């Protein structure tokens, strides 16, 4: 008596990471979430190609340019989702 186990509902790291206030841009977060959700179905040969298909457009986005510019200017980025 007097002791109890604390009940904890375990959630995946993926669902928890979407709840965290993060400085990362929305395109990067969406791409990361998509990769994490879909990669279970990929074999090793598909992994890099499919990851590149999803993440590649993020790397050339306006948000990527804004992130680099904001970093260089030592300010917070203003994400546009573009």
ABEGO torsion letter per residue (X at the ends): XGBBBBBBBBBBAAAAAAABBBABBAAAAAAAAAAAAAAAABBAAAAAAAAAAAAAAAAABAAAAAAAAAAAAGBBBBBAGX
